[in-house]
Amino acid sequence: MKIIFDGREVEIPERKIRVKELLKKLGADELYFLVVDLERGKLLTNDRVVKEGDRIEIRSTLSWG
């Protein structure tokens, strides 16, 4: 599965995974990252399952500016 994580494309071996597990696998604290379904323009909750073919972006909620 390919996702966009903090501005770069990342590939993970799973074909489907819960958002909470995906964030944990990437080492991203769920308090500081949002998961966006790019097709629908909606935020995904931690219990949602994403699967191969979904267009997902994980964005940081922190600004380093």
PDB file of N, H, CA, C and O in Angstrom:
ATOM      1  N   MET A   1       0.842  -1.167   0.000  1.00  0.00           N
ATOM      2  CA  MET A   1       0.000   0.000   0.000  1.00  0.00           C
ATOM      3  C   MET A   1       0.895   1.240   0.000  1.00  0.00           C
ATOM      4  O   MET A   1       1.867   1.310   0.752  1.00  0.00           O
ATOM      5  N   LYS A   2       0.569   2.199  -0.829  1.00  0.00           N
ATOM      6  H   LYS A   2      -0.221   2.143  -1.440  1.00  0.00           H
ATOM      7  CA  LYS A   2       1.312   3.457  -0.872  1.00  0.00           C
ATOM      8  C   LYS A   2       0.489   4.549  -0.215  1.00  0.00           C
ATOM      9  O   LYS A   2      -0.713   4.671  -0.452  1.00  0.00           O
ATOM     10  N   ILE A   3       1.153   5.339   0.614  1.00  0.00           N
ATOM     11  H   ILE A   3       2.129   5.240   0.806  1.00  0.00           H
ATOM     12  CA  ILE A   3       0.513   6.471   1.277  1.00  0.00           C
ATOM     13  C   ILE A   3       1.450   7.664   1.205  1.00  0.00           C
ATOM     14  O   ILE A   3       2.635   7.512   0.910  1.00  0.00           O
ATOM     15  N   ILE A   4       0.924   8.838   1.471  1.00  0.00           N
ATOM     16  H   ILE A   4      -0.039   8.961   1.711  1.00  0.00           H
ATOM     17  CA  ILE A   4       1.758  10.031   1.576  1.00  0.00           C
ATOM     18  C   ILE A   4       1.875  10.336   3.063  1.00  0.00           C
ATOM     19  O   ILE A   4       0.879  10.566   3.749  1.00  0.00           O
ATOM     20  N   PHE A   5       3.104  10.332   3.540  1.00  0.00           N
ATOM     21  H   PHE A   5       3.913  10.145   2.983  1.00  0.00           H
ATOM     22  CA  PHE A   5       3.362  10.561   4.963  1.00  0.00           C
ATOM     23  C   PHE A   5       4.290  11.752   5.102  1.00  0.00           C
ATOM     24  O   PHE A   5       5.460  11.693   4.724  1.00  0.00           O
ATOM     25  N   ASP A   6       3.754  12.833   5.649  1.00  0.00           N
ATOM     26  H   ASP A   6       2.804  12.880   5.957  1.00  0.00           H
ATOM     27  CA  ASP A   6       4.530  14.047   5.896  1.00  0.00           C
ATOM     28  C   ASP A   6       5.245  14.532   4.637  1.00  0.00           C
ATOM     29  O   ASP A   6       6.409  14.932   4.680  1.00  0.00           O
ATOM     30  N   GLY A   7       4.514  14.488   3.498  1.00  0.00           N
ATOM     31  H   GLY A   7       3.569  14.163   3.463  1.00  0.00           H
ATOM     32  CA  GLY A   7       5.035  15.048   2.255  1.00  0.00           C
ATOM     33  C   GLY A   7       5.809  14.089   1.363  1.00  0.00           C
ATOM     34  O   GLY A   7       6.225  14.481   0.273  1.00  0.00           O
ATOM     35  N   ARG A   8       6.017  12.846   1.789  1.00  0.00           N
ATOM     36  H   ARG A   8       5.679  12.528   2.674  1.00  0.00           H
ATOM     37  CA  ARG A   8       6.742  11.904   0.934  1.00  0.00           C
ATOM     38  C   ARG A   8       5.954  10.612   0.791  1.00  0.00           C
ATOM     39  O   ARG A   8       5.204  10.228   1.688  1.00  0.00           O
ATOM     40  N   GLU A   9       6.129   9.945  -0.342  1.00  0.00           N
ATOM     41  H   GLU A   9       6.738  10.257  -1.071  1.00  0.00           H
ATOM     42  CA  GLU A   9       5.423   8.693  -0.563  1.00  0.00           C
ATOM     43  C   GLU A   9       6.125   7.554   0.166  1.00  0.00           C
ATOM     44  O   GLU A   9       7.343   7.398   0.073  1.00  0.00           O
ATOM     45  N   VAL A  10       5.345   6.763   0.891  1.00  0.00           N
ATOM     46  H   VAL A  10       4.356   6.889   0.967  1.00  0.00           H
ATOM     47  CA  VAL A  10       5.862   5.641   1.675  1.00  0.00           C
ATOM     48  C   VAL A  10       5.070   4.396   1.280  1.00  0.00           C
ATOM     49  O   VAL A  10       3.860   4.460   1.064  1.00  0.00           O
ATOM     50  N   GLU A  11       5.763   3.273   1.188  1.00  0.00           N
ATOM     51  H   GLU A  11       6.746   3.222   1.363  1.00  0.00           H
ATOM     52  CA  GLU A  11       5.075   2.021   0.895  1.00  0.00           C
ATOM     53  C   GLU A  11       5.144   1.114   2.113  1.00  0.00           C
ATOM     54  O   GLU A  11       6.200   0.943   2.722  1.00  0.00           O
ATOM     55  N   ILE A  12       3.995   0.536   2.456  1.00  0.00           N
ATOM     56  H   ILE A  12       3.137   0.675   1.961  1.00  0.00           H
ATOM     57  CA  ILE A  12       3.955  -0.434   3.545  1.00  0.00           C
ATOM     58  C   ILE A  12       3.413  -1.746   2.967  1.00  0.00           C
ATOM     59  O   ILE A  12       2.653  -1.722   2.000  1.00  0.00           O
ATOM     60  N   PRO A  13       3.793  -2.892   3.548  1.00  0.00           N
ATOM     61  CA  PRO A  13       3.418  -4.178   2.960  1.00  0.00           C
ATOM     62  C   PRO A  13       1.953  -4.585   3.143  1.00  0.00           C
ATOM     63  O   PRO A  13       1.473  -5.454   2.414  1.00  0.00           O
ATOM     64  N   GLU A  14       1.239  -3.992   4.080  1.00  0.00           N
ATOM     65  H   GLU A  14       1.628  -3.286   4.671  1.00  0.00           H
ATOM     66  CA  GLU A  14      -0.143  -4.388   4.337  1.00  0.00           C
ATOM     67  C   GLU A  14      -1.063  -4.003   3.188  1.00  0.00           C
ATOM     68  O   GLU A  14      -0.848  -2.995   2.515  1.00  0.00           O
ATOM     69  N   ARG A  15      -2.098  -4.825   2.970  1.00  0.00           N
ATOM     70  H   ARG A  15      -2.273  -5.643   3.517  1.00  0.00           H
ATOM     71  CA  ARG A  15      -3.104  -4.525   1.957  1.00  0.00           C
ATOM     72  C   ARG A  15      -4.302  -3.811   2.572  1.00  0.00           C
ATOM     73  O   ARG A  15      -5.033  -3.103   1.879  1.00  0.00           O
ATOM     74  N   LYS A  16      -4.501  -3.999   3.884  1.00  0.00           N
ATOM     75  H   LYS A  16      -3.907  -4.574   4.447  1.00  0.00           H
ATOM     76  CA  LYS A  16      -5.482  -3.207   4.631  1.00  0.00           C
ATOM     77  C   LYS A  16      -5.040  -3.157   6.086  1.00  0.00           C
ATOM     78  O   LYS A  16      -4.454  -4.103   6.613  1.00  0.00           O
ATOM     79  N   ILE A  17      -5.341  -2.016   6.726  1.00  0.00           N
ATOM     80  H   ILE A  17      -5.817  -1.248   6.298  1.00  0.00           H
ATOM     81  CA  ILE A  17      -4.867  -1.787   8.083  1.00  0.00           C
ATOM     82  C   ILE A  17      -5.718  -0.698   8.729  1.00  0.00           C
ATOM     83  O   ILE A  17      -6.183   0.214   8.046  1.00  0.00           O
ATOM     84  N   ARG A  18      -5.919  -0.789  10.025  1.00  0.00           N
ATOM     85  H   ARG A  18      -5.541  -1.530  10.580  1.00  0.00           H
ATOM     86  CA  ARG A  18      -6.629   0.275  10.756  1.00  0.00           C
ATOM     87  C   ARG A  18      -5.722   1.502  10.854  1.00  0.00           C
ATOM     88  O   ARG A  18      -4.499   1.383  10.932  1.00  0.00           O
ATOM     89  N   VAL A  19      -6.338   2.667  10.849  1.00  0.00           N
ATOM     90  H   VAL A  19      -7.331   2.763  10.786  1.00  0.00           H
ATOM     91  CA  VAL A  19      -5.594   3.926  10.921  1.00  0.00           C
ATOM     92  C   VAL A  19      -4.683   3.947  12.147  1.00  0.00           C
ATOM     93  O   VAL A  19      -3.524   4.349  12.044  1.00  0.00           O
ATOM     94  N   LYS A  20      -5.184   3.525  13.293  1.00  0.00           N
ATOM     95  H   LYS A  20      -6.126   3.198  13.377  1.00  0.00           H
ATOM     96  CA  LYS A  20      -4.389   3.538  14.527  1.00  0.00           C
ATOM     97  C   LYS A  20      -3.139   2.664  14.372  1.00  0.00           C
ATOM     98  O   LYS A  20      -2.053   3.058  14.796  1.00  0.00           O
ATOM     99  N   GLU A  21      -3.288   1.482  13.769  1.00  0.00           N
ATOM    100  H   GLU A  21      -4.171   1.162  13.425  1.00  0.00           H
ATOM    101  CA  GLU A  21      -2.159   0.577  13.563  1.00  0.00           C
ATOM    102  C   GLU A  21      -1.173   1.148  12.543  1.00  0.00           C
ATOM    103  O   GLU A  21       0.040   0.989  12.684  1.00  0.00           O
ATOM    104  N   LEU A  22      -1.702   1.811  11.520  1.00  0.00           N
ATOM    105  H   LEU A  22      -2.687   1.941  11.406  1.00  0.00           H
ATOM    106  CA  LEU A  22      -0.850   2.436  10.505  1.00  0.00           C
ATOM    107  C   LEU A  22       0.035   3.509  11.139  1.00  0.00           C
ATOM    108  O   LEU A  22       1.239   3.555  10.889  1.00  0.00           O
ATOM    109  N   LEU A  23      -0.562   4.365  11.954  1.00  0.00           N
ATOM    110  H   LEU A  23      -1.541   4.328  12.158  1.00  0.00           H
ATOM    111  CA  LEU A  23       0.211   5.416  12.617  1.00  0.00           C
ATOM    112  C   LEU A  23       1.287   4.816  13.521  1.00  0.00           C
ATOM    113  O   LEU A  23       2.423   5.290  13.547  1.00  0.00           O
ATOM    114  N   LYS A  24       0.921   3.776  14.255  1.00  0.00           N
ATOM    115  H   LYS A  24      -0.001   3.391  14.234  1.00  0.00           H
ATOM    116  CA  LYS A  24       1.886   3.120  15.137  1.00  0.00           C
ATOM    117  C   LYS A  24       3.045   2.535  14.332  1.00  0.00           C
ATOM    118  O   LYS A  24       4.205   2.671  14.720  1.00  0.00           O
ATOM    119  N   LYS A  25       2.730   1.884  13.212  1.00  0.00           N
ATOM    120  H   LYS A  25       1.788   1.773  12.897  1.00  0.00           H
ATOM    121  CA  LYS A  25       3.745   1.285  12.352  1.00  0.00           C
ATOM    122  C   LYS A  25       4.728   2.348  11.828  1.00  0.00           C
ATOM    123  O   LYS A  25       5.919   2.083  11.670  1.00  0.00           O
ATOM    124  N   LEU A  26       4.205   3.545  11.564  1.00  0.00           N
ATOM    125  H   LEU A  26       3.237   3.760  11.691  1.00  0.00           H
ATOM    126  CA  LEU A  26       5.042   4.632  11.044  1.00  0.00           C
ATOM    127  C   LEU A  26       5.739   5.414  12.158  1.00  0.00           C
ATOM    128  O   LEU A  26       6.548   6.299  11.880  1.00  0.00           O
ATOM    129  N   GLY A  27       5.431   5.093  13.412  1.00  0.00           N
ATOM    130  H   GLY A  27       4.774   4.374  13.637  1.00  0.00           H
ATOM    131  CA  GLY A  27       6.027   5.815  14.535  1.00  0.00           C
ATOM    132  C   GLY A  27       5.451   7.209  14.691  1.00  0.00           C
ATOM    133  O   GLY A  27       6.117   8.111  15.199  1.00  0.00           O
ATOM    134  N   ALA A  28       4.209   7.383  14.252  1.00  0.00           N
ATOM    135  H   ALA A  28       3.668   6.650  13.840  1.00  0.00           H
ATOM    136  CA  ALA A  28       3.546   8.687  14.295  1.00  0.00           C
ATOM    137  C   ALA A  28       2.505   8.685  15.413  1.00  0.00           C
ATOM    138  O   ALA A  28       1.555   7.903  15.373  1.00  0.00           O
ATOM    139  N   ASP A  29       2.675   9.546  16.397  1.00  0.00           N
ATOM    140  H   ASP A  29       3.446  10.181  16.429  1.00  0.00           H
ATOM    141  CA  ASP A  29       1.742   9.647  17.513  1.00  0.00           C
ATOM    142  C   ASP A  29       0.402  10.176  17.004  1.00  0.00           C
ATOM    143  O   ASP A  29       0.346  11.206  16.333  1.00  0.00           O
ATOM    144  N   GLU A  30      -0.671   9.465  17.330  1.00  0.00           N
ATOM    145  H   GLU A  30      -0.626   8.628  17.875  1.00  0.00           H
ATOM    146  CA  GLU A  30      -1.996   9.849  16.836  1.00  0.00           C
ATOM    147  C   GLU A  30      -2.448  11.226  17.311  1.00  0.00           C
ATOM    148  O   GLU A  30      -3.384  11.793  16.748  1.00  0.00           O
ATOM    149  N   LEU A  31      -1.801  11.769  18.335  1.00  0.00           N
ATOM    150  H   LEU A  31      -1.040  11.308  18.792  1.00  0.00           H
ATOM    151  CA  LEU A  31      -2.134  13.114  18.805  1.00  0.00           C
ATOM    152  C   LEU A  31      -1.572  14.204  17.892  1.00  0.00           C
ATOM    153  O   LEU A  31      -2.057  15.335  17.903  1.00  0.00           O
ATOM    154  N   TYR A  32      -0.561  13.869  17.109  1.00  0.00           N
ATOM    155  H   TYR A  32      -0.167  12.950  17.100  1.00  0.00           H
ATOM    156  CA  TYR A  32       0.131  14.880  16.321  1.00  0.00           C
ATOM    157  C   TYR A  32       0.009  14.706  14.819  1.00  0.00           C
ATOM    158  O   TYR A  32       0.638  15.443  14.060  1.00  0.00           O
ATOM    159  N   PHE A  33      -0.793  13.742  14.376  1.00  0.00           N
ATOM    160  H   PHE A  33      -1.305  13.143  14.992  1.00  0.00           H
ATOM    161  CA  PHE A  33      -0.961  13.516  12.946  1.00  0.00           C
ATOM    162  C   PHE A  33      -2.425  13.306  12.603  1.00  0.00           C
ATOM    163  O   PHE A  33      -3.177  12.705  13.370  1.00  0.00           O
ATOM    164  N   LEU A  34      -2.822  13.812  11.435  1.00  0.00           N
ATOM    165  H   LEU A  34      -2.211  14.300  10.812  1.00  0.00           H
ATOM    166  CA  LEU A  34      -4.164  13.618  10.903  1.00  0.00           C
ATOM    167  C   LEU A  34      -4.061  12.700   9.696  1.00  0.00           C
ATOM    168  O   LEU A  34      -3.091  12.761   8.940  1.00  0.00           O
ATOM    169  N   VAL A  35      -5.063  11.852   9.519  1.00  0.00           N
ATOM    170  H   VAL A  35      -5.851  11.802  10.133  1.00  0.00           H
ATOM    171  CA  VAL A  35      -5.102  10.964   8.357  1.00  0.00           C
ATOM    172  C   VAL A  35      -6.260  11.427   7.476  1.00  0.00           C
ATOM    173  O   VAL A  35      -7.409  11.489   7.915  1.00  0.00           O
ATOM    174  N   VAL A  36      -5.933  11.751   6.227  1.00  0.00           N
ATOM    175  H   VAL A  36      -5.000  11.702   5.871  1.00  0.00           H
ATOM    176  CA  VAL A  36      -6.904  12.334   5.308  1.00  0.00           C
ATOM    177  C   VAL A  36      -7.169  11.384   4.148  1.00  0.00           C
ATOM    178  O   VAL A  36      -6.239  10.867   3.528  1.00  0.00           O
ATOM    179  N   ASP A  37      -8.437  11.163   3.865  1.00  0.00           N
ATOM    180  H   ASP A  37      -9.192  11.583   4.369  1.00  0.00           H
ATOM    181  CA  ASP A  37      -8.857  10.424   2.674  1.00  0.00           C
ATOM    182  C   ASP A  37      -8.900  11.458   1.551  1.00  0.00           C
ATOM    183  O   ASP A  37      -9.791  12.307   1.523  1.00  0.00           O
ATOM    184  N   LEU A  38      -7.949  11.390   0.635  1.00  0.00           N
ATOM    185  H   LEU A  38      -7.226  10.700   0.658  1.00  0.00           H
ATOM    186  CA  LEU A  38      -7.841  12.399  -0.417  1.00  0.00           C
ATOM    187  C   LEU A  38      -8.971  12.325  -1.434  1.00  0.00           C
ATOM    188  O   LEU A  38      -9.316  13.334  -2.050  1.00  0.00           O
ATOM    189  N   GLU A  39      -9.544  11.153  -1.616  1.00  0.00           N
ATOM    190  H   GLU A  39      -9.263  10.334  -1.116  1.00  0.00           H
ATOM    191  CA  GLU A  39     -10.654  10.991  -2.567  1.00  0.00           C
ATOM    192  C   GLU A  39     -11.898  11.745  -2.088  1.00  0.00           C
ATOM    193  O   GLU A  39     -12.588  12.388  -2.879  1.00  0.00           O
ATOM    194  N   ARG A  40     -12.170  11.658  -0.806  1.00  0.00           N
ATOM    195  H   ARG A  40     -11.610  11.135  -0.163  1.00  0.00           H
ATOM    196  CA  ARG A  40     -13.383  12.254  -0.249  1.00  0.00           C
ATOM    197  C   ARG A  40     -13.124  13.574   0.477  1.00  0.00           C
ATOM    198  O   ARG A  40     -14.061  14.298   0.814  1.00  0.00           O
ATOM    199  N   GLY A  41     -11.847  13.881   0.716  1.00  0.00           N
ATOM    200  H   GLY A  41     -11.086  13.293   0.442  1.00  0.00           H
ATOM    201  CA  GLY A  41     -11.515  15.118   1.417  1.00  0.00           C
ATOM    202  C   GLY A  41     -11.953  15.102   2.868  1.00  0.00           C
ATOM    203  O   GLY A  41     -12.336  16.136   3.416  1.00  0.00           O
ATOM    204  N   LYS A  42     -11.897  13.919   3.503  1.00  0.00           N
ATOM    205  H   LYS A  42     -11.585  13.079   3.058  1.00  0.00           H
ATOM    206  CA  LYS A  42     -12.359  13.796   4.883  1.00  0.00           C
ATOM    207  C   LYS A  42     -11.266  13.235   5.781  1.00  0.00           C
ATOM    208  O   LYS A  42     -10.392  12.488   5.343  1.00  0.00           O
ATOM    209  N   LEU A  43     -11.344  13.621   7.053  1.00  0.00           N
ATOM    210  H   LEU A  43     -12.054  14.228   7.409  1.00  0.00           H
ATOM    211  CA  LEU A  43     -10.436  13.050   8.050  1.00  0.00           C
ATOM    212  C   LEU A  43     -10.921  11.661   8.431  1.00  0.00           C
ATOM    213  O   LEU A  43     -12.124  11.406   8.496  1.00  0.00           O
ATOM    214  N   LEU A  44      -9.975  10.768   8.682  1.00  0.00           N
ATOM    215  H   LEU A  44      -8.998  10.974   8.629  1.00  0.00           H
ATOM    216  CA  LEU A  44     -10.311   9.411   9.081  1.00  0.00           C
ATOM    217  C   LEU A  44     -10.032   9.226  10.561  1.00  0.00           C
ATOM    218  O   LEU A  44      -9.001   9.669  11.067  1.00  0.00           O
ATOM    219  N   THR A  45     -10.943   8.575  11.249  1.00  0.00           N
ATOM    220  H   THR A  45     -11.781   8.214  10.838  1.00  0.00           H
ATOM    221  CA  THR A  45     -10.764   8.284  12.670  1.00  0.00           C
ATOM    222  C   THR A  45      -9.873   7.058  12.832  1.00  0.00           C
ATOM    223  O   THR A  45      -9.663   6.302  11.883  1.00  0.00           O
ATOM    224  N   ASN A  46      -9.354   6.869  14.035  1.00  0.00           N
ATOM    225  H   ASN A  46      -9.524   7.483  14.806  1.00  0.00           H
ATOM    226  CA  ASN A  46      -8.404   5.786  14.301  1.00  0.00           C
ATOM    227  C   ASN A  46      -8.970   4.389  14.098  1.00  0.00           C
ATOM    228  O   ASN A  46      -8.208   3.446  13.884  1.00  0.00           O
ATOM    229  N   ASP A  47     -10.279   4.236  14.159  1.00  0.00           N
ATOM    230  H   ASP A  47     -10.898   5.002  14.333  1.00  0.00           H
ATOM    231  CA  ASP A  47     -10.879   2.912  14.002  1.00  0.00           C
ATOM    232  C   ASP A  47     -11.181   2.543  12.548  1.00  0.00           C
ATOM    233  O   ASP A  47     -11.556   1.405  12.265  1.00  0.00           O
ATOM    234  N   ARG A  48     -11.022   3.489  11.631  1.00  0.00           N
ATOM    235  H   ARG A  48     -10.717   4.414  11.861  1.00  0.00           H
ATOM    236  CA  ARG A  48     -11.285   3.225  10.210  1.00  0.00           C
ATOM    237  C   ARG A  48     -10.210   2.320   9.616  1.00  0.00           C
ATOM    238  O   ARG A  48      -9.050   2.357  10.027  1.00  0.00           O
ATOM    239  N   VAL A  49     -10.610   1.518   8.654  1.00  0.00           N
ATOM    240  H   VAL A  49     -11.552   1.488   8.320  1.00  0.00           H
ATOM    241  CA  VAL A  49      -9.685   0.639   7.950  1.00  0.00           C
ATOM    242  C   VAL A  49      -9.383   1.258   6.590  1.00  0.00           C
ATOM    243  O   VAL A  49     -10.295   1.641   5.857  1.00  0.00           O
ATOM    244  N   VAL A  50      -8.102   1.353   6.259  1.00  0.00           N
ATOM    245  H   VAL A  50      -7.361   1.042   6.854  1.00  0.00           H
ATOM    246  CA  VAL A  50      -7.695   1.800   4.929  1.00  0.00           C
ATOM    247  C   VAL A  50      -7.163   0.581   4.184  1.00  0.00           C
ATOM    248  O   VAL A  50      -6.604  -0.338   4.783  1.00  0.00           O
ATOM    249  N   LYS A  51      -7.350   0.591   2.862  1.00  0.00           N
ATOM    250  H   LYS A  51      -7.804   1.337   2.376  1.00  0.00           H
ATOM    251  CA  LYS A  51      -6.949  -0.572   2.088  1.00  0.00           C
ATOM    252  C   LYS A  51      -6.206  -0.162   0.827  1.00  0.00           C
ATOM    253  O   LYS A  51      -6.212   1.002   0.426  1.00  0.00           O
ATOM    254  N   GLU A  52      -5.574  -1.142   0.220  1.00  0.00           N
ATOM    255  H   GLU A  52      -5.569  -2.087   0.546  1.00  0.00           H
ATOM    256  CA  GLU A  52      -4.846  -0.941  -1.026  1.00  0.00           C
ATOM    257  C   GLU A  52      -5.741  -0.198  -2.018  1.00  0.00           C
ATOM    258  O   GLU A  52      -6.900  -0.565  -2.215  1.00  0.00           O
ATOM    259  N   GLY A  53      -5.202   0.836  -2.633  1.00  0.00           N
ATOM    260  H   GLY A  53      -4.261   1.134  -2.473  1.00  0.00           H
ATOM    261  CA  GLY A  53      -5.963   1.617  -3.603  1.00  0.00           C
ATOM    262  C   GLY A  53      -6.545   2.901  -3.042  1.00  0.00           C
ATOM    263  O   GLY A  53      -6.853   3.817  -3.805  1.00  0.00           O
ATOM    264  N   ASP A  54      -6.705   2.995  -1.711  1.00  0.00           N
ATOM    265  H   ASP A  54      -6.454   2.252  -1.091  1.00  0.00           H
ATOM    266  CA  ASP A  54      -7.181   4.234  -1.096  1.00  0.00           C
ATOM    267  C   ASP A  54      -6.088   5.293  -1.227  1.00  0.00           C
ATOM    268  O   ASP A  54      -4.901   4.984  -1.117  1.00  0.00           O
ATOM    269  N   ARG A  55      -6.489   6.527  -1.459  1.00  0.00           N
ATOM    270  H   ARG A  55      -7.453   6.777  -1.548  1.00  0.00           H
ATOM    271  CA  ARG A  55      -5.521   7.631  -1.526  1.00  0.00           C
ATOM    272  C   ARG A  55      -5.513   8.305  -0.163  1.00  0.00           C
ATOM    273  O   ARG A  55      -6.438   9.037   0.189  1.00  0.00           O
ATOM    274  N   ILE A  56      -4.446   8.045   0.603  1.00  0.00           N
ATOM    275  H   ILE A  56      -3.695   7.450   0.317  1.00  0.00           H
ATOM    276  CA  ILE A  56      -4.360   8.490   1.990  1.00  0.00           C
ATOM    277  C   ILE A  56      -3.147   9.400   2.172  1.00  0.00           C
ATOM    278  O   ILE A  56      -2.066   9.132   1.648  1.00  0.00           O
ATOM    279  N   GLU A  57      -3.348  10.470   2.917  1.00  0.00           N
ATOM    280  H   GLU A  57      -4.226  10.688   3.343  1.00  0.00           H
ATOM    281  CA  GLU A  57      -2.233  11.341   3.297  1.00  0.00           C
ATOM    282  C   GLU A  57      -2.242  11.501   4.805  1.00  0.00           C
ATOM    283  O   GLU A  57      -3.289  11.710   5.417  1.00  0.00           O
ATOM    284  N   ILE A  58      -1.057  11.400   5.396  1.00  0.00           N
ATOM    285  H   ILE A  58      -0.206  11.230   4.899  1.00  0.00           H
ATOM    286  CA  ILE A  58      -0.897  11.602   6.830  1.00  0.00           C
ATOM    287  C   ILE A  58      -0.153  12.918   7.008  1.00  0.00           C
ATOM    288  O   ILE A  58       0.966  13.089   6.525  1.00  0.00           O
ATOM    289  N   ARG A  59      -0.796  13.840   7.709  1.00  0.00           N
ATOM    290  H   ARG A  59      -1.705  13.701   8.101  1.00  0.00           H
ATOM    291  CA  ARG A  59      -0.237  15.191   7.871  1.00  0.00           C
ATOM    292  C   ARG A  59       0.018  15.494   9.341  1.00  0.00           C
ATOM    293  O   ARG A  59      -0.753  15.105  10.218  1.00  0.00           O
ATOM    294  N   SER A  60       1.110  16.193   9.585  1.00  0.00           N
ATOM    295  H   SER A  60       1.736  16.509   8.873  1.00  0.00           H
ATOM    296  CA  SER A  60       1.444  16.608  10.934  1.00  0.00           C
ATOM    297  C   SER A  60       0.538  17.763  11.353  1.00  0.00           C
ATOM    298  O   SER A  60       0.199  18.622  10.540  1.00  0.00           O
ATOM    299  N   THR A  61       0.150  17.775  12.619  1.00  0.00           N
ATOM    300  H   THR A  61       0.425  17.076  13.280  1.00  0.00           H
ATOM    301  CA  THR A  61      -0.650  18.877  13.144  1.00  0.00           C
ATOM    302  C   THR A  61       0.235  19.950  13.760  1.00  0.00           C
ATOM    303  O   THR A  61      -0.258  20.994  14.190  1.00  0.00           O
ATOM    304  N   LEU A  62       1.541  19.697  13.804  1.00  0.00           N
ATOM    305  H   LEU A  62       1.941  18.849  13.456  1.00  0.00           H
ATOM    306  CA  LEU A  62       2.476  20.643  14.406  1.00  0.00           C
ATOM    307  C   LEU A  62       3.095  21.537  13.349  1.00  0.00           C
ATOM    308  O   LEU A  62       3.395  21.092  12.241  1.00  0.00           O
ATOM    309  N   SER A  63       3.280  22.778  13.690  1.00  0.00           N
ATOM    310  H   SER A  63       3.036  23.140  14.590  1.00  0.00           H
ATOM    311  CA  SER A  63       3.950  23.721  12.810  1.00  0.00           C
ATOM    312  C   SER A  63       5.318  24.050  13.414  1.00  0.00           C
ATOM    313  O   SER A  63       5.418  24.431  14.580  1.00  0.00           O
ATOM    314  N   TRP A  64       6.347  23.899  12.619  1.00  0.00           N
ATOM    315  H   TRP A  64       6.266  23.590  11.672  1.00  0.00           H
ATOM    316  CA  TRP A  64       7.701  24.138  13.108  1.00  0.00           C
ATOM    317  C   TRP A  64       8.211  25.528  12.741  1.00  0.00           C
ATOM    318  O   TRP A  64       9.398  25.817  12.890  1.00  0.00           O
ATOM    319  N   GLY A  65       7.310  26.388  12.259  1.00  0.00           N
ATOM    320  H   GLY A  65       6.346  26.153  12.138  1.00  0.00           H
ATOM    321  CA  GLY A  65       7.690  27.715  11.805  1.00  0.00           C
ATOM    322  C   GLY A  65       7.926  28.628  12.909  1.00  0.00           C
ATOM    323  O   GLY A  65       8.256  29.793  12.687  1.00  0.00           O
TER     324      GLY A  65
END
